Amino acid sequence: KEAGFHVPDSFDKLPEMISEVYANLVKDGTIVETPEAETPNVPMDYTWAKKLGMVRKPANFISSISDDRGDELKYSGMPISEVFHKDIGIGGVLSLLWFRRRLPDACCKFIEMILMVTADHGPAVSGAHNAIVTARAGKDLISALTSGLLTVGPRFGGALDDAARMFKEAHDGGSSPKRFVDDCKKNNTLIMGIGHRIKSLSNPDQRVVLIKNYAKKHFGSTPILDFALGVEQITTSKRANLILNVDGCIAVCFVDMLKSCGAFTPEEVEDLLSFGCLNGLFVLGRSIGFIGHYIDQLRLKQPLYRHPWDDITYIQ
């Protein structure tokens, strides 16, 4: 105290002493008080608020076909145990995941038929060739598979959606097969799903026969298939190999399946055709074959492929 320090008589009186000293300093002007700034608004804690149900977080994804929450996985609401208990097969699973509903058994079987007949068509086609060359280059399975899939397009396997739309629009528009063929010729338009390099009327594609017979037997009606067969009668009169090929047959029968099964509205049928479902079925089926070719090349221990010079025409 003699040295000028403010010392309370006891520790308990320290707060009182501090307050007194501060008041004196303010009084004599040593300290100039300023008003405190307004307390900023602190955002509400999200985790706390969500737990109380006060806020919700917008979803980054929306999914309507499967749910892995809860006790077991569900496909469009069907528990995975029920999928196996009812033995719906890969066709039923595909119908749940692609179409969000279980289709009639005949439709599920038809989907499985499509996957079976499109699984492979030998090593000479472009997709299998690519997969084989990639496998022999020492690449992995995924690389070989995607190499083959990247060849799928209008000239190889990718004509199903276009064929379905072309035949459906012509039939629904009231056109006759002859007028349809004449219009395509006049407009220089290729008829998707018509023509084969090897198969013809005298050498029919058994895949087409199987699909056509199944559709006739199990679908309520087949107006698009009938229209396409009418087109085939006209085109084969010009050249024997201008047949309804497997792509075209799958396409028109798939449209008839969608229209006759009673599970879809006309608008939903249009949407599904525009979504690329048919090309998706070809890709799914042919992936089986591409993977098979990859495994086959490894099993046979085939070396790096190099195309022979005598099969290349060099132009100076």
Secondary structure as GFF3:
##gff-version 3
##sequence-region A 1 316
A	DSSP	three_ten_helix	11	13	.	.	.	ID=ss1
A	DSSP	alpha_helix	14	27	.	.	.	ID=ss2
A	DSSP	alpha_helix	46	51	.	.	.	ID=ss3
A	DSSP	beta_strand	66	67	.	.	.	ID=ss4
A	DSSP	beta_strand	74	75	.	.	.	ID=ss5
A	DSSP	beta_strand	78	79	.	.	.	ID=ss6
A	DSSP	alpha_helix	80	85	.	.	.	ID=ss7
A	DSSP	alpha_helix	89	99	.	.	.	ID=ss8
A	DSSP	alpha_helix	105	117	.	.	.	ID=ss9
A	DSSP	alpha_helix	126	136	.	.	.	ID=ss10
A	DSSP	alpha_helix	141	149	.	.	.	ID=ss11
A	DSSP	alpha_helix	160	172	.	.	.	ID=ss12
A	DSSP	alpha_helix	177	186	.	.	.	ID=ss13
A	DSSP	alpha_helix	206	218	.	.	.	ID=ss14
A	DSSP	alpha_helix	223	236	.	.	.	ID=ss15
A	DSSP	alpha_helix	246	260	.	.	.	ID=ss16
A	DSSP	alpha_helix	266	274	.	.	.	ID=ss17
A	DSSP	alpha_helix	277	299	.	.	.	ID=ss18
A	DSSP	three_ten_helix	309	311	.	.	.	ID=ss19
###
